[in-house]
Amino acid sequence: MSARIPHPPERHRSGRSAWLRAAVLGANDGLISTSSLIVGVAAANVAREPVLIAGLAGLVAGALSMAAGEYVSVSSQADTEAADLARERAELAASPEFERNELAAIYVSRGLTPALADDAADQLTAHDALGAHARDELGMSDFSRARPLQAALASAAAFAVGALPPVLLGWLAPMRWLEPAVGVSTLAILAILGAVAARLGGAPRLRGALRVMLWGTVAMVATALVGRLFGAAV
């Protein structure tokens, strides 16, 4: 019998899904919303101070809002997972044989022979019955498990990082060039973020870049129009 040759564990993109979604959403939201806010206030022909105040307030409020929203959302998912595990734990205690047969039936439905399914169910039940049911019956795994605090911190940090470039431009750029400077830099960063996110997720990079650039353009144009209309009215 030939020796088994060890090989490194495979790396799959699905393991990145939780943190990648939160990070990309936070960065895009921070960049688009803060840039749009700065462009809208600057379009009202005001001084630099209101632009900076609006940008900083948008950064802080947006980061906290993203953290709170992500925490509540992922906490709801975590609560559902905990309830399902508690129910499964109670069922294992009350009817271990039924649960073992249920596990074997799952393996048969996935293509194992009844004899091999019974053997797998016996061994996995002896090793970690709750873990086997969580994974194979409920579809839970360690890398996809809901982590509210991690998601909240990732969203807040990503939002702040995304909001920082337009805030810095609001501080440094000449006022007469502020709107085009923020607009061009925002679209360039959005293109990079979209391409990187698409690359990490295995999707076409051009499509990922174009879709975020489209919505960023719509948001900045809309807020610039609002700023000009109300600024003129004032």
Biotite code that builds the C-alpha atoms (Angstrom):
import biotite.structure as struc

atoms = struc.array([
    struc.Atom([0.000, 0.000, 0.000], chain_id="A", res_id=1, res_name="MET", atom_name="CA", element="C"),
    struc.Atom([1.452, 3.341, -1.021], chain_id="A", res_id=2, res_name="SER", atom_name="CA", element="C"),
    struc.Atom([1.821, 6.057, 1.564], chain_id="A", res_id=3, res_name="ALA", atom_name="CA", element="C"),
    struc.Atom([-0.641, 8.903, 1.419], chain_id="A", res_id=4, res_name="ARG", atom_name="CA", element="C"),
    struc.Atom([0.995, 12.106, 0.289], chain_id="A", res_id=5, res_name="ILE", atom_name="CA", element="C"),
    struc.Atom([-0.019, 15.048, 2.499], chain_id="A", res_id=6, res_name="PRO", atom_name="CA", element="C"),
    struc.Atom([-1.122, 18.193, 0.781], chain_id="A", res_id=7, res_name="HIS", atom_name="CA", element="C"),
    struc.Atom([-1.900, 21.666, 2.076], chain_id="A", res_id=8, res_name="PRO", atom_name="CA", element="C"),
    struc.Atom([-5.534, 22.439, 2.895], chain_id="A", res_id=9, res_name="PRO", atom_name="CA", element="C"),
    struc.Atom([-7.548, 23.978, 0.101], chain_id="A", res_id=10, res_name="GLU", atom_name="CA", element="C"),
    struc.Atom([-8.527, 27.619, 0.402], chain_id="A", res_id=11, res_name="ARG", atom_name="CA", element="C"),
    struc.Atom([-12.031, 28.560, -0.650], chain_id="A", res_id=12, res_name="HIS", atom_name="CA", element="C"),
    struc.Atom([-13.512, 31.987, -1.233], chain_id="A", res_id=13, res_name="ARG", atom_name="CA", element="C"),
    struc.Atom([-16.676, 31.190, 0.729], chain_id="A", res_id=14, res_name="SER", atom_name="CA", element="C"),
    struc.Atom([-14.680, 31.450, 3.948], chain_id="A", res_id=15, res_name="GLY", atom_name="CA", element="C"),
    struc.Atom([-14.208, 35.153, 3.265], chain_id="A", res_id=16, res_name="ARG", atom_name="CA", element="C"),
    struc.Atom([-17.885, 35.880, 2.716], chain_id="A", res_id=17, res_name="SER", atom_name="CA", element="C"),
    struc.Atom([-18.821, 37.212, 6.165], chain_id="A", res_id=18, res_name="ALA", atom_name="CA", element="C"),
    struc.Atom([-15.981, 39.669, 6.747], chain_id="A", res_id=19, res_name="TRP", atom_name="CA", element="C"),
    struc.Atom([-15.658, 40.566, 3.061], chain_id="A", res_id=20, res_name="LEU", atom_name="CA", element="C"),
    struc.Atom([-19.308, 41.532, 2.794], chain_id="A", res_id=21, res_name="ARG", atom_name="CA", element="C"),
    struc.Atom([-19.146, 43.717, 5.898], chain_id="A", res_id=22, res_name="ALA", atom_name="CA", element="C"),
    struc.Atom([-15.836, 45.340, 4.924], chain_id="A", res_id=23, res_name="ALA", atom_name="CA", element="C"),
    struc.Atom([-16.810, 46.084, 1.318], chain_id="A", res_id=24, res_name="VAL", atom_name="CA", element="C"),
    struc.Atom([-20.238, 47.379, 2.298], chain_id="A", res_id=25, res_name="LEU", atom_name="CA", element="C"),
    struc.Atom([-18.747, 49.612, 4.982], chain_id="A", res_id=26, res_name="GLY", atom_name="CA", element="C"),
    struc.Atom([-16.001, 51.040, 2.772], chain_id="A", res_id=27, res_name="ALA", atom_name="CA", element="C"),
    struc.Atom([-18.317, 51.693, -0.167], chain_id="A", res_id=28, res_name="ASN", atom_name="CA", element="C"),
    struc.Atom([-20.939, 53.266, 2.059], chain_id="A", res_id=29, res_name="ASP", atom_name="CA", element="C"),
    struc.Atom([-18.380, 55.440, 3.835], chain_id="A", res_id=30, res_name="GLY", atom_name="CA", element="C"),
    struc.Atom([-16.841, 56.639, 0.596], chain_id="A", res_id=31, res_name="LEU", atom_name="CA", element="C"),
    struc.Atom([-20.075, 57.249, -1.300], chain_id="A", res_id=32, res_name="ILE", atom_name="CA", element="C"),
    struc.Atom([-22.104, 58.804, 1.507], chain_id="A", res_id=33, res_name="SER", atom_name="CA", element="C"),
    struc.Atom([-19.326, 61.073, 2.800], chain_id="A", res_id=34, res_name="THR", atom_name="CA", element="C"),
    struc.Atom([-18.243, 62.153, -0.674], chain_id="A", res_id=35, res_name="SER", atom_name="CA", element="C"),
    struc.Atom([-21.849, 62.875, -1.608], chain_id="A", res_id=36, res_name="SER", atom_name="CA", element="C"),
    struc.Atom([-22.344, 64.847, 1.606], chain_id="A", res_id=37, res_name="LEU", atom_name="CA", element="C"),
    struc.Atom([-19.235, 66.946, 1.010], chain_id="A", res_id=38, res_name="ILE", atom_name="CA", element="C"),
    struc.Atom([-20.111, 67.543, -2.647], chain_id="A", res_id=39, res_name="VAL", atom_name="CA", element="C"),
    struc.Atom([-23.651, 68.530, -1.701], chain_id="A", res_id=40, res_name="GLY", atom_name="CA", element="C"),
    struc.Atom([-22.556, 71.007, 0.963], chain_id="A", res_id=41, res_name="VAL", atom_name="CA", element="C"),
    struc.Atom([-19.769, 72.394, -1.225], chain_id="A", res_id=42, res_name="ALA", atom_name="CA", element="C"),
    struc.Atom([-22.241, 72.872, -4.096], chain_id="A", res_id=43, res_name="ALA", atom_name="CA", element="C"),
    struc.Atom([-24.212, 75.259, -1.891], chain_id="A", res_id=44, res_name="ALA", atom_name="CA", element="C"),
    struc.Atom([-21.264, 77.692, -2.188], chain_id="A", res_id=45, res_name="ASN", atom_name="CA", element="C"),
    struc.Atom([-20.477, 77.740, 1.519], chain_id="A", res_id=46, res_name="VAL", atom_name="CA", element="C"),
    struc.Atom([-17.149, 78.182, 3.306], chain_id="A", res_id=47, res_name="ALA", atom_name="CA", element="C"),
    struc.Atom([-14.748, 75.372, 4.094], chain_id="A", res_id=48, res_name="ARG", atom_name="CA", element="C"),
    struc.Atom([-15.753, 75.025, 7.759], chain_id="A", res_id=49, res_name="GLU", atom_name="CA", element="C"),
    struc.Atom([-19.311, 73.748, 7.112], chain_id="A", res_id=50, res_name="PRO", atom_name="CA", element="C"),
    struc.Atom([-17.930, 71.301, 4.558], chain_id="A", res_id=51, res_name="VAL", atom_name="CA", element="C"),
    struc.Atom([-15.450, 69.899, 7.067], chain_id="A", res_id=52, res_name="LEU", atom_name="CA", element="C"),
    struc.Atom([-18.036, 69.730, 9.843], chain_id="A", res_id=53, res_name="ILE", atom_name="CA", element="C"),
    struc.Atom([-20.459, 67.917, 7.561], chain_id="A", res_id=54, res_name="ALA", atom_name="CA", element="C"),
    struc.Atom([-17.765, 65.471, 6.455], chain_id="A", res_id=55, res_name="GLY", atom_name="CA", element="C"),
    struc.Atom([-16.545, 64.685, 9.963], chain_id="A", res_id=56, res_name="LEU", atom_name="CA", element="C"),
    struc.Atom([-20.081, 64.382, 11.310], chain_id="A", res_id=57, res_name="ALA", atom_name="CA", element="C"),
    struc.Atom([-20.956, 62.068, 8.444], chain_id="A", res_id=58, res_name="GLY", atom_name="CA", element="C"),
    struc.Atom([-17.886, 59.925, 9.135], chain_id="A", res_id=59, res_name="LEU", atom_name="CA", element="C"),
    struc.Atom([-18.629, 59.503, 12.853], chain_id="A", res_id=60, res_name="VAL", atom_name="CA", element="C"),
    struc.Atom([-22.373, 59.065, 12.501], chain_id="A", res_id=61, res_name="ALA", atom_name="CA", element="C"),
    struc.Atom([-22.042, 56.708, 9.560], chain_id="A", res_id=62, res_name="GLY", atom_name="CA", element="C"),
    struc.Atom([-19.435, 54.498, 11.242], chain_id="A", res_id=63, res_name="ALA", atom_name="CA", element="C"),
    struc.Atom([-21.553, 54.159, 14.376], chain_id="A", res_id=64, res_name="LEU", atom_name="CA", element="C"),
    struc.Atom([-24.687, 53.561, 12.336], chain_id="A", res_id=65, res_name="SER", atom_name="CA", element="C"),
    struc.Atom([-22.984, 50.846, 10.299], chain_id="A", res_id=66, res_name="MET", atom_name="CA", element="C"),
    struc.Atom([-21.687, 49.192, 13.463], chain_id="A", res_id=67, res_name="ALA", atom_name="CA", element="C"),
    struc.Atom([-25.083, 49.269, 15.141], chain_id="A", res_id=68, res_name="ALA", atom_name="CA", element="C"),
    struc.Atom([-26.929, 48.021, 12.084], chain_id="A", res_id=69, res_name="GLY", atom_name="CA", element="C"),
    struc.Atom([-24.475, 45.214, 11.415], chain_id="A", res_id=70, res_name="GLU", atom_name="CA", element="C"),
    struc.Atom([-24.429, 44.188, 15.072], chain_id="A", res_id=71, res_name="TYR", atom_name="CA", element="C"),
    struc.Atom([-28.222, 44.009, 15.294], chain_id="A", res_id=72, res_name="VAL", atom_name="CA", element="C"),
    struc.Atom([-28.515, 42.160, 11.997], chain_id="A", res_id=73, res_name="SER", atom_name="CA", element="C"),
    struc.Atom([-25.830, 39.574, 12.712], chain_id="A", res_id=74, res_name="VAL", atom_name="CA", element="C"),
    struc.Atom([-27.024, 39.208, 16.317], chain_id="A", res_id=75, res_name="SER", atom_name="CA", element="C"),
    struc.Atom([-30.423, 38.160, 14.989], chain_id="A", res_id=76, res_name="SER", atom_name="CA", element="C"),
    struc.Atom([-28.688, 35.520, 12.887], chain_id="A", res_id=77, res_name="GLN", atom_name="CA", element="C"),
    struc.Atom([-26.641, 34.403, 15.903], chain_id="A", res_id=78, res_name="ALA", atom_name="CA", element="C"),
    struc.Atom([-29.809, 34.151, 18.015], chain_id="A", res_id=79, res_name="ASP", atom_name="CA", element="C"),
    struc.Atom([-31.438, 31.968, 15.360], chain_id="A", res_id=80, res_name="THR", atom_name="CA", element="C"),
    struc.Atom([-28.369, 29.729, 15.200], chain_id="A", res_id=81, res_name="GLU", atom_name="CA", element="C"),
    struc.Atom([-28.264, 29.437, 19.009], chain_id="A", res_id=82, res_name="ALA", atom_name="CA", element="C"),
    struc.Atom([-31.963, 28.533, 19.123], chain_id="A", res_id=83, res_name="ALA", atom_name="CA", element="C"),
    struc.Atom([-31.499, 25.869, 16.451], chain_id="A", res_id=84, res_name="ASP", atom_name="CA", element="C"),
    struc.Atom([-28.522, 24.390, 18.309], chain_id="A", res_id=85, res_name="LEU", atom_name="CA", element="C"),
    struc.Atom([-30.438, 24.370, 21.601], chain_id="A", res_id=86, res_name="ALA", atom_name="CA", element="C"),
    struc.Atom([-33.331, 22.562, 19.951], chain_id="A", res_id=87, res_name="ARG", atom_name="CA", element="C"),
    struc.Atom([-30.982, 20.064, 18.325], chain_id="A", res_id=88, res_name="GLU", atom_name="CA", element="C"),
    struc.Atom([-29.220, 19.472, 21.657], chain_id="A", res_id=89, res_name="ARG", atom_name="CA", element="C"),
    struc.Atom([-32.568, 18.747, 23.325], chain_id="A", res_id=90, res_name="ALA", atom_name="CA", element="C"),
    struc.Atom([-33.588, 16.368, 20.534], chain_id="A", res_id=91, res_name="GLU", atom_name="CA", element="C"),
    struc.Atom([-30.294, 14.499, 20.838], chain_id="A", res_id=92, res_name="LEU", atom_name="CA", element="C"),
    struc.Atom([-30.855, 14.070, 24.562], chain_id="A", res_id=93, res_name="ALA", atom_name="CA", element="C"),
    struc.Atom([-34.478, 12.967, 24.149], chain_id="A", res_id=94, res_name="ALA", atom_name="CA", element="C"),
    struc.Atom([-34.196, 10.740, 21.049], chain_id="A", res_id=95, res_name="SER", atom_name="CA", element="C"),
    struc.Atom([-30.574, 9.823, 20.301], chain_id="A", res_id=96, res_name="PRO", atom_name="CA", element="C"),
    struc.Atom([-31.451, 6.839, 18.118], chain_id="A", res_id=97, res_name="GLU", atom_name="CA", element="C"),
    struc.Atom([-33.888, 8.835, 16.004], chain_id="A", res_id=98, res_name="PHE", atom_name="CA", element="C"),
    struc.Atom([-31.324, 11.581, 15.535], chain_id="A", res_id=99, res_name="GLU", atom_name="CA", element="C"),
    struc.Atom([-28.680, 9.056, 14.571], chain_id="A", res_id=100, res_name="ARG", atom_name="CA", element="C"),
    struc.Atom([-31.022, 7.571, 11.955], chain_id="A", res_id=101, res_name="ASN", atom_name="CA", element="C"),
    struc.Atom([-31.806, 11.071, 10.697], chain_id="A", res_id=102, res_name="GLU", atom_name="CA", element="C"),
    struc.Atom([-28.105, 11.710, 10.211], chain_id="A", res_id=103, res_name="LEU", atom_name="CA", element="C"),
    struc.Atom([-27.701, 8.427, 8.317], chain_id="A", res_id=104, res_name="ALA", atom_name="CA", element="C"),
    struc.Atom([-30.642, 9.337, 6.071], chain_id="A", res_id=105, res_name="ALA", atom_name="CA", element="C"),
    struc.Atom([-28.966, 12.630, 5.215], chain_id="A", res_id=106, res_name="ILE", atom_name="CA", element="C"),
    struc.Atom([-25.821, 10.818, 4.120], chain_id="A", res_id=107, res_name="TYR", atom_name="CA", element="C"),
    struc.Atom([-27.839, 8.384, 2.017], chain_id="A", res_id=108, res_name="VAL", atom_name="CA", element="C"),
    struc.Atom([-29.542, 11.318, 0.294], chain_id="A", res_id=109, res_name="SER", atom_name="CA", element="C"),
    struc.Atom([-26.085, 12.684, -0.549], chain_id="A", res_id=110, res_name="ARG", atom_name="CA", element="C"),
    struc.Atom([-25.018, 9.512, -2.294], chain_id="A", res_id=111, res_name="GLY", atom_name="CA", element="C"),
    struc.Atom([-23.586, 7.128, 0.320], chain_id="A", res_id=112, res_name="LEU", atom_name="CA", element="C"),
    struc.Atom([-24.696, 3.535, 0.462], chain_id="A", res_id=113, res_name="THR", atom_name="CA", element="C"),
    struc.Atom([-26.934, 2.694, 3.456], chain_id="A", res_id=114, res_name="PRO", atom_name="CA", element="C"),
    struc.Atom([-24.182, 0.627, 5.075], chain_id="A", res_id=115, res_name="ALA", atom_name="CA", element="C"),
    struc.Atom([-21.573, 3.376, 4.696], chain_id="A", res_id=116, res_name="LEU", atom_name="CA", element="C"),
    struc.Atom([-24.071, 6.022, 5.815], chain_id="A", res_id=117, res_name="ALA", atom_name="CA", element="C"),
    struc.Atom([-24.828, 4.020, 8.968], chain_id="A", res_id=118, res_name="ASP", atom_name="CA", element="C"),
    struc.Atom([-21.122, 3.672, 9.700], chain_id="A", res_id=119, res_name="ASP", atom_name="CA", element="C"),
    struc.Atom([-20.499, 7.404, 9.142], chain_id="A", res_id=120, res_name="ALA", atom_name="CA", element="C"),
    struc.Atom([-23.465, 8.334, 11.331], chain_id="A", res_id=121, res_name="ALA", atom_name="CA", element="C"),
    struc.Atom([-22.245, 6.053, 14.125], chain_id="A", res_id=122, res_name="ASP", atom_name="CA", element="C"),
    struc.Atom([-18.711, 7.415, 14.063], chain_id="A", res_id=123, res_name="GLN", atom_name="CA", element="C"),
    struc.Atom([-19.677, 11.074, 13.794], chain_id="A", res_id=124, res_name="LEU", atom_name="CA", element="C"),
    struc.Atom([-22.301, 10.717, 16.519], chain_id="A", res_id=125, res_name="THR", atom_name="CA", element="C"),
    struc.Atom([-19.717, 9.152, 18.817], chain_id="A", res_id=126, res_name="ALA", atom_name="CA", element="C"),
    struc.Atom([-17.197, 11.877, 18.015], chain_id="A", res_id=127, res_name="HIS", atom_name="CA", element="C"),
    struc.Atom([-19.429, 14.982, 18.158], chain_id="A", res_id=128, res_name="ASP", atom_name="CA", element="C"),
    struc.Atom([-23.143, 14.409, 17.670], chain_id="A", res_id=129, res_name="ALA", atom_name="CA", element="C"),
    struc.Atom([-24.172, 18.052, 17.982], chain_id="A", res_id=130, res_name="LEU", atom_name="CA", element="C"),
    struc.Atom([-21.413, 19.203, 15.634], chain_id="A", res_id=131, res_name="GLY", atom_name="CA", element="C"),
    struc.Atom([-22.420, 16.620, 13.044], chain_id="A", res_id=132, res_name="ALA", atom_name="CA", element="C"),
    struc.Atom([-26.066, 17.691, 13.129], chain_id="A", res_id=133, res_name="HIS", atom_name="CA", element="C"),
    struc.Atom([-25.142, 21.378, 13.104], chain_id="A", res_id=134, res_name="ALA", atom_name="CA", element="C"),
    struc.Atom([-23.010, 20.897, 10.019], chain_id="A", res_id=135, res_name="ARG", atom_name="CA", element="C"),
    struc.Atom([-24.972, 18.308, 8.039], chain_id="A", res_id=136, res_name="ASP", atom_name="CA", element="C"),
    struc.Atom([-28.573, 18.959, 9.114], chain_id="A", res_id=137, res_name="GLU", atom_name="CA", element="C"),
    struc.Atom([-28.581, 22.689, 9.880], chain_id="A", res_id=138, res_name="LEU", atom_name="CA", element="C"),
    struc.Atom([-25.852, 23.770, 7.437], chain_id="A", res_id=139, res_name="GLY", atom_name="CA", element="C"),
    struc.Atom([-23.719, 25.534, 10.072], chain_id="A", res_id=140, res_name="MET", atom_name="CA", element="C"),
    struc.Atom([-19.936, 25.639, 10.038], chain_id="A", res_id=141, res_name="SER", atom_name="CA", element="C"),
    struc.Atom([-17.226, 27.494, 11.919], chain_id="A", res_id=142, res_name="ASP", atom_name="CA", element="C"),
    struc.Atom([-16.293, 29.871, 9.089], chain_id="A", res_id=143, res_name="PHE", atom_name="CA", element="C"),
    struc.Atom([-19.921, 30.834, 8.363], chain_id="A", res_id=144, res_name="SER", atom_name="CA", element="C"),
    struc.Atom([-21.042, 31.190, 11.988], chain_id="A", res_id=145, res_name="ARG", atom_name="CA", element="C"),
    struc.Atom([-22.535, 34.582, 12.856], chain_id="A", res_id=146, res_name="ALA", atom_name="CA", element="C"),
    struc.Atom([-20.112, 36.829, 14.790], chain_id="A", res_id=147, res_name="ARG", atom_name="CA", element="C"),
    struc.Atom([-21.920, 40.092, 15.630], chain_id="A", res_id=148, res_name="PRO", atom_name="CA", element="C"),
    struc.Atom([-19.050, 41.970, 17.279], chain_id="A", res_id=149, res_name="LEU", atom_name="CA", element="C"),
    struc.Atom([-16.594, 41.096, 14.528], chain_id="A", res_id=150, res_name="GLN", atom_name="CA", element="C"),
    struc.Atom([-19.062, 42.192, 11.868], chain_id="A", res_id=151, res_name="ALA", atom_name="CA", element="C"),
    struc.Atom([-19.836, 45.445, 13.701], chain_id="A", res_id=152, res_name="ALA", atom_name="CA", element="C"),
    struc.Atom([-16.182, 46.392, 14.173], chain_id="A", res_id=153, res_name="LEU", atom_name="CA", element="C"),
    struc.Atom([-15.335, 45.497, 10.582], chain_id="A", res_id=154, res_name="ALA", atom_name="CA", element="C"),
    struc.Atom([-18.202, 47.621, 9.250], chain_id="A", res_id=155, res_name="SER", atom_name="CA", element="C"),
    struc.Atom([-17.346, 50.635, 11.420], chain_id="A", res_id=156, res_name="ALA", atom_name="CA", element="C"),
    struc.Atom([-13.643, 50.502, 10.579], chain_id="A", res_id=157, res_name="ALA", atom_name="CA", element="C"),
    struc.Atom([-14.306, 50.024, 6.876], chain_id="A", res_id=158, res_name="ALA", atom_name="CA", element="C"),
    struc.Atom([-16.778, 52.922, 6.829], chain_id="A", res_id=159, res_name="PHE", atom_name="CA", element="C"),
    struc.Atom([-14.256, 55.223, 8.534], chain_id="A", res_id=160, res_name="ALA", atom_name="CA", element="C"),
    struc.Atom([-11.499, 54.212, 6.113], chain_id="A", res_id=161, res_name="VAL", atom_name="CA", element="C"),
    struc.Atom([-13.795, 54.804, 3.136], chain_id="A", res_id=162, res_name="GLY", atom_name="CA", element="C"),
    struc.Atom([-14.936, 58.180, 4.467], chain_id="A", res_id=163, res_name="ALA", atom_name="CA", element="C"),
    struc.Atom([-11.425, 59.456, 5.195], chain_id="A", res_id=164, res_name="LEU", atom_name="CA", element="C"),
    struc.Atom([-10.293, 60.407, 1.628], chain_id="A", res_id=165, res_name="PRO", atom_name="CA", element="C"),
    struc.Atom([-13.175, 62.851, 0.929], chain_id="A", res_id=166, res_name="PRO", atom_name="CA", element="C"),
    struc.Atom([-12.780, 64.366, 4.413], chain_id="A", res_id=167, res_name="VAL", atom_name="CA", element="C"),
    struc.Atom([-9.074, 64.939, 3.776], chain_id="A", res_id=168, res_name="LEU", atom_name="CA", element="C"),
    struc.Atom([-9.853, 66.518, 0.409], chain_id="A", res_id=169, res_name="LEU", atom_name="CA", element="C"),
    struc.Atom([-12.421, 68.738, 2.085], chain_id="A", res_id=170, res_name="GLY", atom_name="CA", element="C"),
    struc.Atom([-9.632, 69.967, 4.324], chain_id="A", res_id=171, res_name="TRP", atom_name="CA", element="C"),
    struc.Atom([-6.808, 70.270, 1.790], chain_id="A", res_id=172, res_name="LEU", atom_name="CA", element="C"),
    struc.Atom([-8.259, 70.902, -1.675], chain_id="A", res_id=173, res_name="ALA", atom_name="CA", element="C"),
    struc.Atom([-8.959, 74.469, -2.888], chain_id="A", res_id=174, res_name="PRO", atom_name="CA", element="C"),
    struc.Atom([-12.668, 75.209, -2.570], chain_id="A", res_id=175, res_name="MET", atom_name="CA", element="C"),
    struc.Atom([-13.122, 75.979, -6.262], chain_id="A", res_id=176, res_name="ARG", atom_name="CA", element="C"),
    struc.Atom([-11.741, 72.545, -7.172], chain_id="A", res_id=177, res_name="TRP", atom_name="CA", element="C"),
    struc.Atom([-13.284, 70.652, -4.279], chain_id="A", res_id=178, res_name="LEU", atom_name="CA", element="C"),
    struc.Atom([-16.273, 69.171, -6.119], chain_id="A", res_id=179, res_name="GLU", atom_name="CA", element="C"),
    struc.Atom([-14.363, 67.745, -9.107], chain_id="A", res_id=180, res_name="PRO", atom_name="CA", element="C"),
    struc.Atom([-11.490, 66.609, -6.864], chain_id="A", res_id=181, res_name="ALA", atom_name="CA", element="C"),
    struc.Atom([-13.836, 64.682, -4.581], chain_id="A", res_id=182, res_name="VAL", atom_name="CA", element="C"),
    struc.Atom([-15.815, 63.313, -7.516], chain_id="A", res_id=183, res_name="GLY", atom_name="CA", element="C"),
    struc.Atom([-12.842, 62.036, -9.499], chain_id="A", res_id=184, res_name="VAL", atom_name="CA", element="C"),
    struc.Atom([-10.995, 60.601, -6.511], chain_id="A", res_id=185, res_name="SER", atom_name="CA", element="C"),
    struc.Atom([-14.155, 58.909, -5.237], chain_id="A", res_id=186, res_name="THR", atom_name="CA", element="C"),
    struc.Atom([-14.830, 57.215, -8.566], chain_id="A", res_id=187, res_name="LEU", atom_name="CA", element="C"),
    struc.Atom([-11.205, 56.077, -8.794], chain_id="A", res_id=188, res_name="ALA", atom_name="CA", element="C"),
    struc.Atom([-11.277, 54.564, -5.305], chain_id="A", res_id=189, res_name="ILE", atom_name="CA", element="C"),
    struc.Atom([-14.666, 52.982, -5.952], chain_id="A", res_id=190, res_name="LEU", atom_name="CA", element="C"),
    struc.Atom([-13.270, 51.356, -9.091], chain_id="A", res_id=191, res_name="ALA", atom_name="CA", element="C"),
    struc.Atom([-10.404, 49.891, -7.066], chain_id="A", res_id=192, res_name="ILE", atom_name="CA", element="C"),
    struc.Atom([-12.684, 48.695, -4.264], chain_id="A", res_id=193, res_name="LEU", atom_name="CA", element="C"),
    struc.Atom([-15.126, 47.144, -6.690], chain_id="A", res_id=194, res_name="GLY", atom_name="CA", element="C"),
    struc.Atom([-12.383, 45.374, -8.627], chain_id="A", res_id=195, res_name="ALA", atom_name="CA", element="C"),
    struc.Atom([-10.695, 44.073, -5.466], chain_id="A", res_id=196, res_name="VAL", atom_name="CA", element="C"),
    struc.Atom([-13.972, 42.823, -4.010], chain_id="A", res_id=197, res_name="ALA", atom_name="CA", element="C"),
    struc.Atom([-14.852, 41.118, -7.271], chain_id="A", res_id=198, res_name="ALA", atom_name="CA", element="C"),
    struc.Atom([-11.403, 39.539, -7.468], chain_id="A", res_id=199, res_name="ARG", atom_name="CA", element="C"),
    struc.Atom([-11.618, 38.179, -3.936], chain_id="A", res_id=200, res_name="LEU", atom_name="CA", element="C"),
    struc.Atom([-15.114, 36.878, -4.598], chain_id="A", res_id=201, res_name="GLY", atom_name="CA", element="C"),
    struc.Atom([-14.183, 35.296, -7.925], chain_id="A", res_id=202, res_name="GLY", atom_name="CA", element="C"),
    struc.Atom([-16.361, 37.636, -10.046], chain_id="A", res_id=203, res_name="ALA", atom_name="CA", element="C"),
    struc.Atom([-15.321, 39.721, -13.094], chain_id="A", res_id=204, res_name="PRO", atom_name="CA", element="C"),
    struc.Atom([-13.357, 42.748, -11.913], chain_id="A", res_id=205, res_name="ARG", atom_name="CA", element="C"),
    struc.Atom([-14.672, 45.165, -14.542], chain_id="A", res_id=206, res_name="LEU", atom_name="CA", element="C"),
    struc.Atom([-18.281, 44.454, -13.669], chain_id="A", res_id=207, res_name="ARG", atom_name="CA", element="C"),
    struc.Atom([-17.531, 44.850, -9.962], chain_id="A", res_id=208, res_name="GLY", atom_name="CA", element="C"),
    struc.Atom([-15.856, 48.204, -10.569], chain_id="A", res_id=209, res_name="ALA", atom_name="CA", element="C"),
    struc.Atom([-18.544, 49.582, -12.887], chain_id="A", res_id=210, res_name="LEU", atom_name="CA", element="C"),
    struc.Atom([-21.499, 48.801, -10.658], chain_id="A", res_id=211, res_name="ARG", atom_name="CA", element="C"),
    struc.Atom([-20.109, 50.665, -7.635], chain_id="A", res_id=212, res_name="VAL", atom_name="CA", element="C"),
    struc.Atom([-18.955, 53.576, -9.824], chain_id="A", res_id=213, res_name="MET", atom_name="CA", element="C"),
    struc.Atom([-22.466, 53.871, -11.243], chain_id="A", res_id=214, res_name="LEU", atom_name="CA", element="C"),
    struc.Atom([-24.127, 54.212, -7.867], chain_id="A", res_id=215, res_name="TRP", atom_name="CA", element="C"),
    struc.Atom([-21.411, 56.544, -6.607], chain_id="A", res_id=216, res_name="GLY", atom_name="CA", element="C"),
    struc.Atom([-21.983, 58.822, -9.599], chain_id="A", res_id=217, res_name="THR", atom_name="CA", element="C"),
    struc.Atom([-25.744, 58.835, -9.058], chain_id="A", res_id=218, res_name="VAL", atom_name="CA", element="C"),
    struc.Atom([-25.354, 59.684, -5.372], chain_id="A", res_id=219, res_name="ALA", atom_name="CA", element="C"),
    struc.Atom([-22.889, 62.547, -5.905], chain_id="A", res_id=220, res_name="MET", atom_name="CA", element="C"),
    struc.Atom([-24.852, 64.076, -8.788], chain_id="A", res_id=221, res_name="VAL", atom_name="CA", element="C"),
    struc.Atom([-28.070, 63.954, -6.782], chain_id="A", res_id=222, res_name="ALA", atom_name="CA", element="C"),
    struc.Atom([-26.568, 65.601, -3.694], chain_id="A", res_id=223, res_name="THR", atom_name="CA", element="C"),
    struc.Atom([-24.785, 68.219, -5.809], chain_id="A", res_id=224, res_name="ALA", atom_name="CA", element="C"),
    struc.Atom([-28.125, 69.162, -7.375], chain_id="A", res_id=225, res_name="LEU", atom_name="CA", element="C"),
    struc.Atom([-29.701, 69.414, -3.931], chain_id="A", res_id=226, res_name="VAL", atom_name="CA", element="C"),
    struc.Atom([-26.848, 71.598, -2.726], chain_id="A", res_id=227, res_name="GLY", atom_name="CA", element="C"),
    struc.Atom([-27.075, 73.932, -5.696], chain_id="A", res_id=228, res_name="ARG", atom_name="CA", element="C"),
    struc.Atom([-30.844, 74.251, -5.532], chain_id="A", res_id=229, res_name="LEU", atom_name="CA", element="C"),
    struc.Atom([-31.049, 74.956, -1.819], chain_id="A", res_id=230, res_name="PHE", atom_name="CA", element="C"),
    struc.Atom([-27.862, 76.986, -1.812], chain_id="A", res_id=231, res_name="GLY", atom_name="CA", element="C"),
    struc.Atom([-29.299, 79.217, -4.517], chain_id="A", res_id=232, res_name="ALA", atom_name="CA", element="C"),
    struc.Atom([-32.559, 79.485, -2.609], chain_id="A", res_id=233, res_name="ALA", atom_name="CA", element="C"),
    struc.Atom([-30.770, 80.611, 0.526], chain_id="A", res_id=234, res_name="VAL", atom_name="CA", element="C"),
])
